[in-house]
Amino acid sequence: MKTFTGKLQSSRTHPAPKIEYYPAQGSPDGTGLVILPGGGYGSLAQHEGRGYADYFSARGIACFVVTYRLGTQGHRHPAMLEDALAAVGTVRSRSSEFGISPRRIGIIGSSAGGHLAAHTLASFGHYHRLEKLRPDFGILCYPVVMMRGKHCHRGSRINLVGRKPSKKAMAEISCINQVSARTPPCFIWHTANDPVVPVENSILFASALKKNGVPFELHVYRDGPHGLGFRTELPWGEECLRWLKELFPER
């Protein structure tokens, strides 16, 4: 593992996020994966960060775990989105150094990290250098998507935009409303009885992708608590790797 920092070229003032690099092992296929751990925008869950990096890097994918800014540190939107975009842009600008293709860089996030990943996938166009900041695919694990209503994860929303967010801030963090035909293909999974982040979050995001003609694959498993990551026998990792091979058939 090596550590470096990322920078969003359109912003000279925001702190550069720390990025931990896990080189691809075995038979690298040129894919890079930017990893956004969950934690309700209040902490970063190691099993959804390094845990994912260990799994995917062992299977030939270069991984980049991002330490993004948090609400519990006094930060608010758009700090988190800037950090995620900075990570994608930095990894792409250094792709030759990492031995990956600049056209095979994806993003994965779980829970609130899933919201940040979905936000990055849907909102990259709000910043300069569109192609440089656009992920080539997204993997969303039991993501927080709804920021209002009965399916909302209130703790994530408070840490992201505070207790009294403006209408503008609420509109900006609504991933579903920002999905377009330019949103990258997505692999999404959730458990049907998730007691923390309702499965409707994944279903509604998948519906937005379908409405806009974006390819996606949605897996809803019957049973399982929130925050599983790879601490489960559910075969989401194998299904995700199969999906990636179908998405990028050439090696």
N, C-alpha and C positions, 0 to 999 in steps of 0.2 A: 504493500500500500504506500502511495505517495500523496502528499498534500500540496495543493496549489490554490490560487484564488482566481475568481472570475470577475469580469468587469463588463458592464453595459455601456457601450461606447456612446450612447446618446445621453448619458448622465455622468458628470464628472464628480458629483458630490456624494453619491450614496456609497456606503461601505461595500467592499468587494466580498462576496460570500466565500466561505471556505469550501473547497471541493476535495474530497478524498478519492483518489484514483486507484482502482483495482484492475490491473491488466488482465486481458483475456488469457485463459489457460487452454491447454489441449489443442484444439483445432480452431483458431479464431476465424470468424466468418465476416469480420469487418463491421460488425454492428456495435454501436455505442449506446449505453443506457444511462440517462440522467435520473438519479433516484431521489425522491422527495419523501422523507419519512413522515408518518403521521404523528399526532399528538395534540390535536385540538387547537393548533396554532399557539399552544402554550408550552410545549416541550417537543422533543424529537425522539421517537421510539427506535431504539437501536435495532430491534429485530426486524423493523421495516426499512432499515437503512443498511447497515453492514450485513444483516441477515440476508437481504436480497442480493447484495453485491457478492457475497460468498457463493450463493446458488448460481447466479447467472454468469459470473466470471468463470466458474468451474466448467461452464458449458460453452465457452468460446466467445462470450460477450464482454467487451470492456465496460466497466461500470464506474459511475461517478456519483458519490453520495454527497448531497448538498446540505450544508449547515446554513439554513436561511433564517432571516430575522423573525422574531416571535412577538406576539402581543404581550406576553408576560415580561418582556424586556422593554416595554414601552413603545413598541413599533406598531404601526397600523398600515393598512392598505394605502398605497401600492407597494410598500417595501418588499413584501413577500413575493409578489409577482415580478418585481424588478430582479430579485435575486435568482428566481427560477429562469427567467429569460437570459440573465447574464451567464448562468451556467450553460445553457444550450448554446448561446453564441460563442462562448469561450471554448467549449469542447469542439465545436465545428471549426473554429479558426485554427485549432491546434490538432485537427484530425489526423494529419499525416504523422505527427509526432506520436500519436497513440495507436497508429496502425489501423484506423477505422475509416470507413467511407463517409464523406460529408453529407451523403444522401441516405445514410442509414443510422441516423441519430434519433433515438426516441426518448420518451419520458415516462416514468412510472411513479405513482403516488398512492398512498393508502389513507383512508379516512380523511382527515383535514388535508393531508398531503395529496390525497386524491382530488380534493377541491382545487388545490394549487396546480396540480397537473392538468386538470380539466380547464382551469382558468388560462393556463399557458397555451393549451391547444386551441382555445377559442378566441383568445385576446391578443395573440402575438402581433396582429396587424395594427394595433394601436401604437406601436413603436416603430422607429426607423429600421431600415435594413430588414424588410419583411422576410425574405428568404433565409437570411442568416439566423433569425430567431425562431423560425417555424420548425417545430419537431417534425420528424417524418412519420412518427406513429406515437400512440399513447396507450398505456396500460393503467387502468383504473381499478384499484382494489377497494371494495366496499366504500366508495367515495362519498364524502359530503358534497352535495350539489345544491340542495335547496337552502336558501338563506332566509326564508320566511315561510310561515304556514306550519301545519302540524308535522310535516316531515323534516323540518329544519333542525339542525344540531345547534342549539342556542349557544353553547360554550364556544364553539368555533367562531360563530358570528361575532360574539362579544370581543374575543381576542383579535379578530380581524379588523373590525370597524368600530368597536366601542359599543357602549350601551345605548347611545342616541345617535345612530348614524344618519347622515343626510340622505336624501332621496338619490342624489347623484352617486354617492358611495354604494348604496344598495343596488342601483342599476349596474354599476361597474362590476360588482362581484357576482352578478347573476350569470353563471356560465351558460345556462340553457338558452337564454335570450341572445347570447353572442355566438352561438354555433352557426356556422355558415357552410357553404359548399367548399370553402378553403380549409375547413377543420380537418386535420389528419385522421387516418383510420384508427380505430380504437378497439382494444380488447378490454372487456369489463367483466368483473365478477363480484358476486355478493352472496350472502346467505339469506334465505327467505324470512328467517325469524330473527335477524339481527336486532337486538334490543336497544342499541344505541343510535345507530344510523339506519333508518328504515330502508328496506330494499327499493322503495319507490324512488329514491335518489338515483339509483342506477337505471331503473326502468325509464324514468322520465328523460334522463340524459340520452339513453339509447334511442328513445322516441324522437328527440330533437335531431340526432344524427340521421335517422331514417328520413325525417321530413326534408332534410337538406341534401339527401343523396350521398351521405358519407358512409363508406363501408365500416361495419363494426361486427363484433361477435360478443354476445352477452351470455354469461353463464350464471344461472341462479341455482345455487345448491340448496337442498331442502333444509339442512340443519347446521347450526354453528354459531358461536358467539362472535361478538365484534372483535376486531383487532387480531385476527388469526395469523396473518402473514404466512410463513411456512410452518407454523406450529400446528399442523393439521395433516390429515391423510387425504384431504380433498385434492384432486389432481389438477388444480388450476395451473401449477407451474408447467406441467407436461403439456397441457392444452395450449398454454401461452407460447411455448417453444414451437409447437406444431403450427400455430397461427403465424408466427414470425417467419417460419420457413415457407409458408404459403404466400406471405406478403412479399418476401424477398427470395424467390426461388433460385436466383443465381447466386453463386458464392463468390 
